[in-house]
């Protein structure tokens, strides 16, 4: 429910704000994601206050100078919500809060911005996401210099876009619930958990833990592999003991432990809920800050990231690559006194943990050196990600959606899954119906919507030809209709230079909405062929009747690396706006 509210609210707000202009869409998106409500009626003044003063500073790379922009985005969001389901009294309370919260927000952002380590880690993730090799000092220095040359508003917007992207995972397919439930019932995870709970029964404990003798006896009774056992400690039993307590299969009371309430595992939903809760309780032990950790403890605490990596990849991942990624993360995020110890210990510790996950049914080894999530593992990791506020789409869930919802949802897809999603969407409707929906969206929507809708339109079949020919009469759809017709082999039509220029402006405008001006210009123009006549293009496009041509020229003038081309674009801005 929360995921649907976030998506619906973001889409509605962007359309509402787009009609007014000047609203910080990125800031509002972040606030909506952090609120993570099931419905608008759940919003309270206290929740908005907590989100702005605690969640926003903790999760977003921003400083005290960004407070006015954050408040402006929050005010716009409240006004949008007040038009619908938000209670009038709550809306007024939120307005009053925002009128007086400025100094406290500035202080909160100042305090959060003071942690240079967190800021550098965030920037490191931004660089890695943009393809920068963090071991290449020259590339890192160049990226930082370019980032620092941006205005504070642009830096914040770019950081917000990255924050939002970090909380989106690629779409996946899920196995049917009965199959998943059957796998959970047959898993060693359930066998070990229920077996240990039964073995424990009712017995005394020491300081809330099993005695060393009991832990050893339990491991033997349940035939648990205990490769990490040393002395009186059996980590396998200790971890399962903690998980049993968290899910309520055992109840600990001072010096005694007893059986807890056991769910009905014959019910599919109940057994899946128990299995996921057990996995969540077992993975990712948290340790006290400042505690000296061994490679085994560090790897165990980082297993949620390993599972996320397997989930995002979708296909088998080389264990050697998982080790490399994990060592890089440990070097960046931990104070490691002896790097050689970790370099030797992490591969072995990760292998043992992957074997545990495979024994429990979450992971499978495709080869001796490659692993991937099982269908049950995919289902469980997705549920845990949703609980953490991630956007985790499913392949096929857009098949019955409108064209607008399809276009919005495709933004979360990789190229391969996007093709499958589009094919499923087209299969649910006739070519004429698909073309009609897409062309209407392209005429009425924003460039960013048109960019994606045009790609979908290119895959619509021949029966839609008459509808698409009719789209030649509208400037928003004419270039794309011409491209469709020429792609179908029609020689009676061809895009003119003006058509191609209009489509160029539309593409850059759409990319600017989605990525920001800097990234849009970099992606659209930095890799153009050497023989491309960019000078002629920039000299001419100011004449186009495209509503965003001046903004596109301004973006090129501000962000293109070629000074002469940027200067020409800035001159053309004046002509476009004068026109």
C-alpha positions, -999 to +999 in steps of 0.1 A: +000+000+000+027+025+009+045+019-024+013+026-043+007+058-024+042+070-031+040+063-068+004+078-071+013+109-052+045+116-070+028+112-104-001+134-094+021+160-078+044+162-109+015+168-132+000+194-108+034+211-104+042+209-140+012+231-148+025+258-125+062+257-130+090+267-107+084+238-082+113+217-068+101+184-080+131+165-068+128+178-032+091+169-032+098+134-045+122+128-016+097+141+010+070+118-004+093+088-003+104+095+033+067+100+044+059+065+029+022+066+038-005+041+030-029+070+023-029+107+024-052+107+055-024+093+076-003+125+073-001+145+106+017+176+115+039+156+138+049+132+111+058+160+087+079+176+114+098+144+121+103+138+084+118+172+078+139+175+110+151+139+113+146+117+082+155+143+056+188+154+072+198+118+078+191+105+043+198+134+020+231+152+012+221+188+019+234+217+039+219+246+059+217+268+028+193+242+012+167+247+039+146+273+019+145+250-011+134+221+011+107+242+027+095+254-006+091+218-019+073+208+013+049+238+010+041+229-026+035+193-016+011+203+013-009+225-011-012+196-036-023+172-009-048+197+005-066+196-028-076+160-022-078+137+008-059+158+034-080+171+062-083+209+061-072+212+098-042+190+092-033+210+061-035+243+080-014+228+108+013+218+083+013+253+068+018+268+102+046+243+110+064+251+077+061+289+085+080+284+117+103+254+112+129+272+091+155+278+119+152+243+132+155+228+098+186+249+090+202+237+123+193+201+115+208+203+080+239+220+094+244+192+120+239+165+094+262+182+069+290+183+094+298+146+090+324+148+062+327+110+062+290+104+054+291+131+028+321+116+011+306+081+012+274+095-005+295+113-031+314+081-037+282+062-044+271+090-068+304+087-086+302+049-088+267+051-101+279+075-129+306+051-139+336+068-122+364+044-112+370+053-075+406+041-078+413+066-106+424+097-087+423+119-118+388+109-127+376+113-091+392+148-088+377+158-121+342+147-111+345+165-077+357+197-094+328+196-119+303+189-091+316+218-070+313+241-100+275+236-099+253+259-080+241+248-045+206+243-059+220+221-087+242+201-063+212+194-041+189+184-070+216+160-083+220+145-048+183+141-044+180+124-078+207+100-067+190+094-033+158+085-051+176+062-075+193+044-046+158+034-033+146+019-065+155-017-075+150-034-108+118-052-115+116-090-109+092-119-116+077-138-087+069-174-086+032-183-076+025-181-039+017-218-035+051-228-050+068-203-027+050-215+004+058-251-005+095-242-008+093-224+026+078-255+043+104-278+029+134-255+036+161-262+061+155-227+075+121-238+088+134-272+099+163-257+119+142-230+135+112-251+145+136-279+155+156-257+178+124-242+193+112-277+200+146-288+214+148-258+237+114-265+252+115-249+287+149-246+303+170-222+323+193-197+305+223-176+316+221-139+310+194-145+285+214-170+264+217-207+261+245-222+282+276-233+262+268-269+269+232-265+256+244-247+225+268-275+216+241-301+224+215-283+202+239-282+173+245-319+175+209-328+180+198-308+149+229-319+129+238-283+122+270-277+103+291-256+126+322-245+106+327-214+127+325-231+161+354-223+184+356-230+221+323-227+238+307-205+210+284-219+183+275-189+161+250-209+141+229-217+173+235-182+187+221-165+155+191-188+153+185-183+191+182-145+184+160-150+154+136-173+173+132-146+199+125-119+174+098-138+156+082-151+189+089-188+185+105-187+219+098-163+248+126-153+271+119-142+306+149-135+328+165-168+336+141-190+317+129-196+282+097-212+270+078-220+238+062-191+220+031-189+198+036-209+166+018-198+134-002-222+112+024-231+086-003-250+066-015-215+055+006-202+026+006-166+038+015-176+074+044-198+064+059-172+041+056-145+067+074-168+092+101-177+067+108-141+058+108-130+094+133-157+103+156-148+074+153-111+084+162-120+120+192-141+109+208-117+084+226-086+093+237-086+129+242-051+143+272-044+165+280-016+189+297+014+174+334+013+180+335-024+186+365-042+170+350-067+146+364-098+130+360-105+092+333-130+101+313-104+121+317-077+094+306-100+066+276-112+086+266-076+093+269-068+055+248-097+043+218-075+035+239-057+010+250-090-005+214-101-009+205-067-024+234-071-049+221-106-060+186-092-062+196-063-084+217-084-107+190-109-115+213-134-131+241-155-114+269-134-099+305-146-096+314-151-059+347-135-066+329-103-077+308-104-046+341-106-025+357-077-045+326-055-040+324-064-003+361-057+003+358-023-014+327-015+008+345-026+039+376-004+031+353+026+026+330+021+056+350+004+083+381+013+103+401-018+094+434-020+114+448-050+095+438-051+059+456-083+052+435-102+078+404-089+061+416-097+026+422-133+037+392-137+060+364-121+040+364-146+011+361-175+035+335-158+057+314-149+027+316-184+013+304-199+046+275-174+048+264-181+013+264-218+021+241-210+051+218-191+029+218-219+003+210-244+031+181-223+042+167-220+006+174-183-001+204-187-024+215-214-048+249-221-063+246-223-101+282-234-103+309-238-077+318-201-082+285-185-091+254-178-069+219-163-073+187-160-053+162-188-054+126-178-063+119-179-025+149-157-019+137-132-045+103-130-029+117-126+006+143-099-004+116-079-022+093-080+008+121-068+031+130-040+006+094-029+005+094-027+043+125-005+041+107+019+018+122+008-015+104+009-048+105-027-060+084-031-092+072-064-107+075-074-143+040-075-158+023-053-132+020-025-158+003-047-184-032-035-176-022+001-168-029+033-188-002+046-211+007+073-185+012+047-158+032+025-182+055+053-191+060+063-155+067+027-145+092+020-173+115+045-157+124+019-131+132-009-156+165-021-171+165-023-209+158-060-209+129-060-185+115-028-201+112-047-235+094-075-217+070-051-199+062-032-232+055-065-249+031-075-222+014-041-223+010-043-261-003-078-259-032-067-237-047-043-263-052-038-300-026-018-320-052+009-325-060+012-288-023+012-279-015+039-305-045+060-294-034+060-257+002+067-265-005+095-290-029+112-266-003+111-238+024+124-262+002+154-272-009+162-237+021+151-216+055+165-208+087+158-229+099+132-204+067+113-210+069+117-247+104+104-249+094+070-234+060+069-251+077+073-285+098+043-278+067+022-270+049+037-301+078+024-323+068-011-314+031-008-323+020-029-352+008-019-387-030-018-380-024+015-362-012+032-394-042+055-400-041+067-364-004+074-366-008+092-399-033+115-382-007+123-356+013+142-384-010+171-378+002+178-342+037+193-335+041+171-304+037+139-323+046+147-359+084+138-358+076+105-340+048+096-364+072+102-393+098+080-377+072+052-373+060+055-409+096+054-423+103+024-401+074+006-417+089+012-451+067+040-463+087+061-488+060+088-492+070+105-460+103+114-443+113+136-414+127+170-425+156+188-408+131+208-388+114+176-376+147+161-364+156+194-347+122+194-329+128+159-318+163+167-305+149+196-284+121+174-271+146+147-262+169+170-243+140+186-226+127+152-215+161+142-203+164+174-183+132+167-165+143+132-156+180+137-149+186+175-145+202+199-170+239+188-164+233+151-170+209+157-198+234+178-218+263+154-210+244+124-222+227+141-252+257+160-266+290+149-251+292+117-273+281+131-306+300+119-337+329+141-347+312+150-380+280+162-363+272+198-371+264+210-336+272+246-344+246+246-372+221+228-349+225+253-321+224+282-345+191+271-360+169+255-333+160+288-316+135+293-344+115+261-336+080+264-321+089+240-293+079+255-259+111+243-242+136+254-268+149+283-247+154+262-216+172+236-237+195+262-251+201+276-217+210+242-204+235+237-232+250+272-225+254+264-189+267+228-191+283+220-224+321+214-222+328+232-255+331+269-245+324+282-281+293+260-284+281+270-250+286+307-258+266+302-291+238+285-271+236+314-246+233+339-275+205+318-290+186+318-257+179+355-261+166+350-297+143+321-286+128+341-257+125+373-278+106+353-304 
